[in-house]
Amino acid sequence: MAGDLNLSNLKPAQARQARKRVGRGPGSGKGRYSGRGIKGQKARAGSHKMRPGFEGGQMPSYMRMGKQRGATSKDAMPIGPFRTFTYSVNVRDLNRFDAGTEVTPELLKESGLIRSLRRDVKILGQGELTAKLSVSAHAFSKSAVEKIEGAGGSVTRLKPPHEKKERRHRKSPAEGSPEPVDEAADSAESAADEPEAAETDEG
């Protein structure tokens, strides 16, 4: 058959575009600057592979803008600055345990509420708790403590609560500087006292 595929009529499904041969003299149409224009950033290698946020070499906007405090601040706990990872478990998820159960991070991992014991566990107060439980975790929210104790249970903190450091404010010059002393008035008073002392010595 004429339509059979064989080596004599084998060809691509669509026409292939020939590769541009740049820099092969002015007669080729792509000589001298090879289609890149004259100098500048776009005439250089890698000019079309700039990283996200690159603004041509000037200070990028994400570095010029102020940063908000949050999980990467120095006060971020329990792991510290730049790294804060905790597993959060709500009190409503603790209803699966029977009353009187001692809930620990190991038990939470066995029940599938957390994935690993390498991170701290924080109990949050979303939902309602009906069972009387003894819960041990690294941190508790205020509402979680109220609901656990309200149901007759108890909480045990595996880490001491984090205390925020007080910020020290610099004293203004008006507050820190001593009161100005009038040297002229002091010298006048001392001069007035000296003759009286001399008269008493003569008498």
GILIN-V64036 format. One line per field, one symbol per residue. ss: DSSP state (a for helix, b for strand, c for the rest). phi: phi as a letter, one per 20 degrees, with the letter a starting at -180 (. if undefined). A space follows every 50 residues. Layout:
BEGIN
ss=???
phi=???
END
This chain:
BEGIN
ss=cccccccccccccccccccccccccaaaccccccccccccaaaccccccc ccccccccccaaaacccccccccccccccccccccbbbbbaaaaaacccc cbbcaaaaaacccccccccbbbbbcccccccccbbbbcbbcaaaaaaaaa cccbbbbcccccccccccccccaaaaccccccaaaaaaaaaaaaaaaaaa aac
phi=.fefebffdfbffcfeefffdemdnfffncelelmdmdlnffeefmfdcf ffnfcmoeffffefffdefrfdefefceeofmbcccedcefffeffeffn feecgfffffenfcebeedfdceddfndcdeecdddbfbcefffffffff enebcceecfffdffffeefffgfeeefffdeffffffffffffffffff fff
END
